[in-house]
Amino acid sequence: MLLIQLRNLILCLCVCYAGLSFANEKPNAPNDIPGAVSVTAEEVIKLVFSNPDLVVIDSRKNTEYLKGHIEGSVNILNTELTADELAKYLKDKTTAVLFYCNGVRCMRSSDSVRKALDWGYSNVFWFRGGWDEWTDKRFPVITGK
């Protein structure tokens, strides 16, 4: 009887641990967002060089931004992004804007993209791979402000 109880306890602990393990995993960002153009790291570079008016928004926390970011990007945390704040950086609603965050397991930039689209911006780009893809490819980074 004690052996059965011990076995049941171990089984219960294993099931609980497995559930906690899955609960801690972050979901993937969507593959695409209707209305936005998804781009790779290489396409970000092409956009920057071909579009001098492009505004790049880093949707990560300020502490992450200070540790490293894409040169020329503006740090606006997705939860602090408002229509008025975005309008400070964009000439009008057709100005090209690109959003990124930490990568495919980060939802901050997808949240920012959706907000921009909801506010009527029409030239919206999304770098889904974000900081992870950028640094994996060893592209140039800036630290500090």
N, C-alpha and C positions, 0 to 999 in steps of 0.2 A: 504494500500500500504506500509506504513512504517513497519507494522508488518511482511509482506512478505519479505521485504528487510532485516529486523533484523533476521528473521528465516534463510534466505539464507546466511547471514554473519556468523551466529553461525554454520551452517552446513559446510560452507567452512573452518572455523577455526578448527572444529573437524576433518575434513578430512586431513587438513595440519598437525595437531598435530599427528594424527595417523601415517602419513607417516614419520614424523621425528622420532617418537618412533621406528619404524621398521628400519629406516636407521641407528640408533645408535647401534643396536644389532650386535654383532660380529658374523660372520658365524662360524659354527662348523668345526673343523679340519676333514679331511676325516676319515672314519672308519679304513681304512688300506692303506698302500702304497706298491704297488707291488715291491718286492725285499727286503723289510724290514720285520722283525718279530716284530709284536706288542706284548707288554707285559704289565702286570698289576704291581701294586706296589709290590705284593708278589713275582712275578716273577723277578722283579728287584733285590730284596734281594737274591734270589736263584742264579741269574747270578753273582752278586758281590762275593758271597762266593764260587761259583764253577769255576769262571774264573778270576784268579788273574791278567791277562793282560787286562781285560775289562777297557775301557776308557769311562767315563761318561761325556757327554757334556751337560751343562746347557745353553740353547739357549736364555735365558732371558737377559734383561737389567742388567747391573752391579749393579744398585741400588737395584733391586729385589734380585739378587744373594747375596748381602751383608746382606740383611734382613733375609735370610735363604736359605739354599740349601742342597742337598744330600751330605753327607760326601764324600770327594774324587773327587767330580765333578770339572770340569774345566769350567770356564765361557767364552764362545765365542758367542757373539750375532750373530744371524743368518745373519744379514746384513754385519757383519765383517768377516764371515767365508770364508776363501779362501782355495784352495787346499794346498797351502804351509803351512798355519796356521794349518790345520788339520794334515798334515804330521808330524808336530813337535811333536805331541802327540801319534801317532800310528806308531808301528814298521814297518808295511807294510800294504798292502791293504786287508789282511785277518784278521788283528787284530780286535777283537770284539769291537764295539763302540755302545754306547747307547745315544740317544738324548732325552731330555725332555724340556718342558717349563712350562707355567702356567696351562695348562689343555686343555680340549676339545674345548674351545673357543679361544685358542691361536694357531696361525699358524706358530710360529717361529721354533719349532722343526721339523714340517713336511717340512718346507722349507730347513732346515739343512739336514734332511734325504735325501731329493731329490738331494741336491748338492753332498752329499757323494756317493750316488749311481751313479750319473752322472760321478763322478771322478773315478769310478771303484772299490769302496769299496764293499766287498762282505759279510761281517759279521756284518750287520747293524741291530740294535734293536731300536724300537721306543716305548717310554713310553707315549702314547697318553694322559692318565689321568694326567700325570705330577704333578706339585707342588700341585694342588688342591687335587688330589687323595692321594698323599703322606701325606699331612698334615691332611686331613680328617680322615685318618687311624692312625694318631698320631705316625707316624714312626719318628725315630730320625732325627733331623736337626742340621745343623751347621750354626752359624751366623758369619759375618765378612768374612775375606779372608780365 
